[in-house]
């Protein structure tokens, strides 16, 4: 039995991005232990990448479903998570299951909670591209998760508007900002020494010591399912051309272990002198690499949120984004996966200082958060359960001309 007025919350996540963004919420909930009894369940949809984040934020799961297998399919992930969540929910009987974002773990865990008629909270709710297969399967994962949730924690007012257009009850929608900014602040305030050997050697040289516009470092990530096949080959060919055109730049690409990414990347870029292919980086290494980059070339969703907090321009190698706020602000640009387009957009950012500066400076008005999203999330949960009389203030961006 729960103590009187104490609510049990089960936090469920399974991938590296989820873990990073849920960590500040978990830590904040754990501090509020007089109001909440916290349990953490990881699915390990990503095994080693997840473990690294758990270690970084000192989170010890109460349950580890350990589902990951080689080259796993969406069918496998979905059925394994739902099947193994049943026993956890039966044992814990939580008052709230808290999930995050857009992964298959998110949808499957929410569906399992729904089957048990348990309330569901969705951190980072309401993101939409309105394109069924972009991103895939994330767009539908978000849509379906939001349709069965009881609490929607939106990072922005745009996300809230998307939910309102889908007839979600406005009383259950809360704008918090994005918790990834909280996580980034937590990491960057600590003194850092790179753990990755390639980066440790690189950061002894003058080219990155100064960081930002004075550095000669380009950070690249590309791993999305919709970019498997020809798109990732196009991306790699563009990177190879960029490396040849700008030999004074060092290009760092942490490569996802999925063979659909790893094999073509190593085949096309493996022998390029100024391209450094690393294994996936731990979050402190990656955050500090972002901080020291000149700009970022990516197909990631999360980097579109983090980079503006560091005033780093972002070129997004996708056809659509569920994060339009930074595009509207001018710090992010969608460039697709055409080889020539990628090459030309990168060249423009390197050669046109005025263009670069405009994108970088606009990052000062980060539309995604102020580092207090986890505080608001916990406050809204308290309000939802009647543990707080007054609804907390929502996140909003103070707009001004730059």
C-alpha positions as CSV (number, residue, x, y, z in Angstrom):
1,X,0.0,0.0,0.0
2,X,1.1,3.6,-0.7
3,X,1.6,5.9,2.2
4,X,-1.2,8.4,2.6
5,X,-0.9,11.2,0.1
6,X,2.2,9.6,-1.4
7,X,2.0,8.7,-5.1
8,X,4.0,6.0,-6.8
9,X,5.5,7.0,-10.1
10,X,7.1,4.5,-12.5
11,X,9.5,6.1,-15.0
12,X,10.1,4.0,-18.1
13,X,12.7,4.6,-20.8
14,X,15.0,2.5,-23.0
15,X,17.3,4.6,-25.2
16,X,20.1,7.0,-24.8
17,X,18.1,10.1,-25.8
18,X,15.2,9.2,-23.5
19,X,17.6,8.6,-20.6
20,X,19.3,11.9,-21.0
21,X,16.0,13.8,-21.1
22,X,14.4,11.8,-18.3
23,X,17.4,12.0,-16.0
24,X,16.7,15.6,-14.7
25,X,13.0,14.6,-14.1
26,X,14.0,11.4,-12.2
27,X,16.5,13.3,-10.1
28,X,14.0,16.0,-9.3
29,X,11.3,13.4,-8.4
30,X,13.7,11.6,-6.1
31,X,14.3,14.8,-4.2
32,X,10.5,15.1,-3.6
33,X,10.5,11.7,-1.8
34,X,7.9,12.8,0.8
35,X,5.3,13.2,-2.0
36,X,6.4,10.5,-4.4
37,X,7.6,7.0,-4.4
38,X,9.8,6.6,-7.5
39,X,10.6,3.5,-9.4
40,X,12.7,3.4,-12.6
41,X,12.2,0.7,-15.3
42,X,14.6,0.6,-18.3
43,X,13.8,-1.6,-21.3
44,X,17.4,-1.4,-22.7
45,X,16.2,-0.9,-26.2
46,X,19.7,0.6,-26.4
47,X,21.9,-1.4,-24.1
48,X,25.4,0.1,-23.9
49,X,24.4,3.6,-24.9
50,X,21.8,3.5,-22.2
51,X,24.1,2.2,-19.5
52,X,26.5,5.0,-20.1
53,X,23.9,7.6,-19.4
54,X,22.6,5.8,-16.3
55,X,26.2,5.9,-15.0
56,X,26.7,9.6,-15.9
57,X,23.5,10.7,-14.0
58,X,23.9,8.1,-11.2
59,X,20.5,6.5,-11.8
60,X,20.1,2.8,-10.7
61,X,17.0,1.1,-12.3
62,X,14.7,-0.9,-10.2
63,X,13.8,-3.0,-13.2
64,X,15.9,-3.8,-16.3
65,X,13.9,-5.6,-19.1
66,X,17.1,-6.1,-21.1
67,X,15.4,-6.6,-24.4
68,X,18.1,-5.5,-26.8
69,X,19.2,-8.0,-29.5
70,X,21.3,-7.7,-32.6
71,X,19.6,-5.8,-35.5
72,X,16.3,-5.8,-33.6
73,X,13.1,-5.0,-35.5
74,X,10.2,-2.7,-34.5
75,X,8.0,-5.8,-34.1
76,X,10.5,-7.3,-31.7
77,X,10.9,-4.2,-29.5
78,X,7.1,-3.6,-29.3
79,X,6.1,-7.1,-28.3
80,X,9.0,-7.6,-25.9
81,X,8.4,-4.3,-24.0
82,X,4.6,-4.9,-23.7
83,X,5.1,-8.5,-22.6
84,X,7.7,-7.7,-20.0
85,X,6.0,-4.6,-18.7
86,X,3.0,-6.5,-17.6
87,X,4.8,-8.2,-14.6
88,X,6.3,-4.9,-13.5
89,X,3.0,-3.1,-13.6
90,X,1.3,-6.0,-11.7
91,X,3.9,-5.8,-9.0
92,X,4.3,-2.1,-8.5
93,X,0.7,-0.9,-9.3
94,X,1.9,2.7,-9.9
95,X,-0.4,5.7,-9.8
96,X,1.4,7.1,-12.9
97,X,3.6,5.7,-15.6
98,X,6.0,8.4,-17.0
99,X,7.3,8.0,-20.5
100,X,9.3,10.2,-22.8
101,X,9.4,11.3,-26.4
102,X,9.0,9.1,-29.5
103,X,10.7,5.7,-29.2
104,X,9.1,2.3,-29.6
105,X,9.7,1.8,-25.9
106,X,7.6,5.0,-25.2
107,X,4.6,3.7,-27.2
108,X,4.8,0.1,-25.9
109,X,5.2,1.2,-22.2
110,X,2.3,3.6,-22.5
111,X,0.1,1.0,-24.2
112,X,1.0,-1.5,-21.4
113,X,-0.1,1.1,-18.8
114,X,-3.3,1.8,-20.7
115,X,-4.1,-1.9,-20.7
116,X,-3.8,-1.8,-16.9
117,X,-5.9,1.5,-16.7
118,X,-2.9,3.3,-15.1
119,X,-2.5,7.1,-15.7
120,X,0.2,8.0,-18.2
121,X,2.4,11.1,-18.3
122,X,4.2,12.0,-21.5
123,X,7.3,14.1,-21.3
124,X,8.0,16.0,-24.6
125,X,4.5,15.6,-25.8
126,X,2.9,17.2,-28.9
127,X,5.8,17.2,-31.4
128,X,4.6,16.7,-34.9
129,X,5.7,16.8,-38.6
130,X,2.3,15.7,-39.9
131,X,4.2,13.3,-42.2
132,X,3.5,9.7,-41.4
133,X,7.0,8.3,-42.3
134,X,9.1,11.4,-41.3
135,X,10.5,10.6,-38.9
136,X,9.8,6.9,-38.9
137,X,8.5,5.4,-36.7
138,X,8.7,8.3,-34.3
139,X,5.9,10.5,-35.7
140,X,3.3,7.7,-35.2
141,X,4.8,6.7,-31.8
142,X,4.2,10.2,-30.5
143,X,0.7,10.5,-32.0
144,X,-0.5,7.3,-30.5
145,X,1.2,7.9,-27.2
146,X,-0.4,11.3,-26.8
147,X,-3.8,9.8,-27.7
148,X,-3.8,7.6,-24.6
149,X,-2.0,9.9,-22.1
150,X,-3.5,11.7,-19.1
151,X,-0.8,14.3,-18.7
152,X,1.0,16.0,-21.6
153,X,4.3,17.9,-20.8
154,X,4.9,20.0,-23.8
155,X,8.3,21.6,-24.5
156,X,6.8,24.6,-26.4
157,X,3.6,26.4,-27.2
158,X,3.7,24.9,-30.7
159,X,3.5,21.4,-29.2
160,X,0.6,22.5,-27.1
161,X,-1.3,23.9,-30.1
162,X,-0.8,20.6,-31.9
163,X,-2.4,18.7,-29.0
164,X,-5.3,21.2,-28.9
165,X,-5.9,20.6,-32.6
166,X,-6.2,16.9,-31.8
167,X,-8.9,17.6,-29.1
168,X,-6.7,16.8,-26.1
169,X,-8.2,18.3,-22.9
170,X,-6.4,21.6,-22.3
171,X,-6.5,21.0,-18.6
172,X,-4.1,18.2,-19.0
173,X,-1.5,20.0,-21.2
174,X,1.4,21.8,-19.5
175,X,4.2,23.7,-21.2
176,X,7.5,23.0,-19.4
177,X,10.3,23.7,-21.8
178,X,12.5,20.7,-22.8
179,X,14.3,18.7,-20.2
180,X,17.4,18.2,-22.4
181,X,18.4,21.8,-21.6
182,X,18.3,20.9,-17.9
183,X,20.5,17.9,-18.7
184,X,22.9,19.9,-20.8
185,X,23.3,22.5,-18.0
186,X,23.9,19.7,-15.4
187,X,26.8,18.3,-17.5
188,X,28.5,21.5,-18.8
189,X,28.8,23.1,-15.4
190,X,31.3,20.4,-14.4
191,X,35.0,20.5,-15.4
192,X,35.5,18.0,-18.2
193,X,38.4,15.8,-19.4
194,X,37.6,13.9,-22.6
195,X,37.4,10.1,-22.2
196,X,37.5,9.2,-25.9
197,X,41.1,8.8,-26.9
198,X,40.6,10.5,-30.3
199,X,39.1,13.5,-28.7
200,X,41.6,13.7,-25.9
201,X,44.4,13.9,-28.4
202,X,42.5,16.3,-30.6
203,X,41.7,18.7,-27.8
204,X,45.4,19.2,-27.0
205,X,45.7,21.1,-30.2
206,X,45.0,24.8,-30.7
207,X,42.3,24.4,-33.4
208,X,39.6,23.7,-30.8
209,X,40.9,25.3,-27.7
210,X,39.1,28.5,-28.4
211,X,35.8,26.9,-29.4
212,X,32.8,28.3,-31.4
213,X,33.5,30.5,-34.4
214,X,37.2,30.3,-33.8
215,X,37.4,26.5,-33.9
216,X,37.9,24.3,-37.0
217,X,35.6,21.5,-35.9
218,X,32.4,20.2,-37.5
219,X,30.3,17.7,-35.5
220,X,28.2,15.2,-37.5
221,X,25.6,12.7,-36.4
222,X,23.5,10.6,-38.8
223,X,21.6,7.5,-37.8
224,X,17.9,7.7,-38.5
225,X,16.0,4.7,-40.0
226,X,14.6,6.8,-42.8
227,X,18.2,7.6,-43.8
228,X,19.2,3.9,-44.2
229,X,20.3,3.0,-47.7
230,X,20.8,5.7,-50.4
231,X,20.3,8.7,-48.0
232,X,23.2,7.7,-45.7
233,X,25.4,7.1,-48.7
234,X,24.5,10.5,-50.0
235,X,25.4,12.0,-46.6
236,X,28.8,10.3,-46.5
237,X,29.6,11.3,-50.1
238,X,28.8,14.9,-49.2
239,X,31.0,14.7,-46.1
240,X,33.9,13.3,-48.1
241,X,33.6,16.3,-50.6
242,X,33.5,18.7,-47.7
243,X,36.6,17.2,-46.1
244,X,38.5,17.5,-49.4
245,X,37.4,21.1,-49.9
246,X,38.2,22.3,-46.4
247,X,41.2,20.3,-45.2
248,X,41.9,22.7,-42.3
249,X,38.6,21.5,-40.7
250,X,38.5,18.4,-38.6
251,X,35.2,16.5,-38.9
252,X,34.1,14.3,-36.0
253,X,31.4,11.7,-36.6
254,X,30.4,9.5,-33.7
255,X,29.0,6.4,-35.6
256,X,25.9,4.6,-34.5
257,X,26.6,0.8,-34.1
258,X,23.6,-0.2,-36.3
259,X,25.1,-2.0,-39.3
260,X,22.8,0.0,-41.7
261,X,24.8,3.0,-40.7
262,X,28.2,1.7,-39.6
263,X,29.0,-0.3,-42.8
264,X,28.4,2.5,-45.4
265,X,30.0,5.2,-43.2
266,X,33.2,3.2,-42.7
267,X,33.3,2.2,-46.4
268,X,33.0,5.7,-47.7
269,X,34.7,7.8,-45.0
270,X,37.1,5.3,-43.3
271,X,40.2,6.5,-45.1
272,X,39.5,10.3,-45.2
273,X,42.3,12.1,-43.5
274,X,40.4,14.8,-41.7
275,X,37.3,12.8,-40.8
276,X,37.4,11.2,-37.4
277,X,35.0,8.3,-37.0
278,X,34.5,7.5,-33.3
279,X,32.5,5.0,-31.4
280,X,29.3,6.5,-29.7
281,X,30.4,9.1,-27.1
282,X,29.4,9.3,-23.5
283,X,27.1,12.3,-22.8
284,X,29.7,14.5,-21.1
285,X,32.1,14.0,-24.1
286,X,29.4,14.6,-26.6
287,X,28.1,17.7,-24.8
288,X,31.5,19.3,-24.6
289,X,32.2,18.4,-28.2
290,X,29.0,20.3,-29.2
291,X,30.2,23.2,-27.1
292,X,33.5,23.4,-29.0
293,X,32.1,22.8,-32.5
294,X,31.9,25.4,-35.2
295,X,28.5,24.0,-36.3
296,X,26.6,20.8,-36.4
297,X,25.4,18.6,-39.3
298,X,22.8,16.1,-38.1
299,X,19.7,14.1,-38.7
300,X,19.0,14.0,-34.9
301,X,16.0,15.5,-33.2
302,X,17.6,16.3,-29.9
303,X,20.5,18.2,-31.3
304,X,18.1,20.7,-32.8
305,X,17.2,21.6,-29.2
306,X,20.6,21.4,-27.6
307,X,22.7,23.3,-30.1
308,X,20.8,26.5,-29.9
309,X,21.4,26.6,-26.2
310,X,25.1,26.7,-27.1
311,X,24.6,29.2,-30.0
312,X,25.7,26.6,-32.6
313,X,24.1,26.6,-36.0
314,X,22.5,23.3,-37.1
315,X,22.0,21.9,-40.6
316,X,19.5,19.1,-40.4
317,X,19.7,16.3,-43.0
318,X,16.0,15.4,-43.0
319,X,13.0,16.3,-45.1
320,X,10.9,17.4,-42.2
321,X,11.2,18.2,-38.5
322,X,8.9,17.9,-35.5
323,X,10.8,20.8,-34.0
324,X,9.9,23.8,-36.1
325,X,10.6,26.4,-33.4
326,X,14.4,26.6,-34.0
327,X,13.8,26.7,-37.8
328,X,11.5,29.7,-37.3
329,X,14.1,31.3,-35.0
330,X,16.8,30.9,-37.6
331,X,19.3,28.8,-35.8
332,X,18.3,25.5,-37.5
333,X,17.9,24.9,-41.3
334,X,16.4,21.8,-42.9
335,X,18.6,20.8,-45.9
336,X,17.4,17.2,-46.8
337,X,19.7,14.4,-47.9
338,X,20.7,15.4,-51.4
339,X,24.5,15.2,-51.7
340,X,25.0,18.5,-53.6
341,X,22.6,20.3,-51.3
342,X,24.4,19.2,-48.2
343,X,27.8,20.2,-49.7
344,X,26.5,23.6,-50.8
345,X,24.8,24.4,-47.5
346,X,27.9,23.5,-45.5
347,X,30.1,25.5,-47.9
348,X,27.8,28.5,-47.4
349,X,28.1,28.3,-43.6
350,X,31.9,28.1,-43.7
351,X,32.4,30.8,-46.4
352,X,29.8,33.4,-45.4
353,X,30.7,34.7,-42.0
354,X,27.6,37.0,-41.9
355,X,25.3,34.1,-42.6
356,X,27.1,32.0,-39.9
357,X,26.9,34.8,-37.3
358,X,23.2,35.3,-37.9
359,X,22.4,31.6,-37.2
360,X,24.7,31.5,-34.2
361,X,23.5,34.7,-32.5
362,X,19.9,33.7,-32.9
363,X,20.6,30.8,-30.6
364,X,20.6,33.2,-27.6
365,X,16.8,33.0,-27.7
366,X,16.6,29.2,-27.3
367,X,12.9,28.3,-27.9
368,X,13.3,25.0,-26.1
369,X,14.0,25.8,-22.6
370,X,15.8,27.6,-19.8
371,X,17.0,24.7,-17.6
372,X,13.9,24.6,-15.4
373,X,11.8,22.1,-17.3
374,X,12.2,19.3,-14.8
375,X,11.1,21.6,-12.0
376,X,8.0,22.5,-13.9
377,X,7.3,18.9,-14.8
378,X,7.4,17.8,-11.1
379,X,5.3,20.8,-10.1
380,X,2.6,20.0,-12.7
381,X,2.5,16.4,-11.4
382,X,2.0,17.6,-7.9
383,X,-0.8,19.9,-9.1
384,X,-2.4,17.0,-11.1
385,X,-2.5,14.8,-8.0
386,X,-3.8,17.6,-5.7
387,X,-0.5,17.9,-3.8
388,X,-0.1,21.5,-4.8
389,X,-3.0,24.1,-4.8
390,X,-1.6,26.4,-7.4
391,X,-0.7,25.5,-11.0
392,X,2.9,26.3,-11.7
393,X,3.8,28.9,-14.3
394,X,4.5,27.7,-17.8
395,X,7.6,28.1,-19.9
396,X,7.6,30.8,-22.6
397,X,10.2,32.5,-24.7
398,X,10.8,36.2,-24.2
399,X,11.0,37.5,-27.8
400,X,13.1,40.4,-28.8
401,X,15.1,41.6,-31.8
402,X,18.7,40.5,-32.0
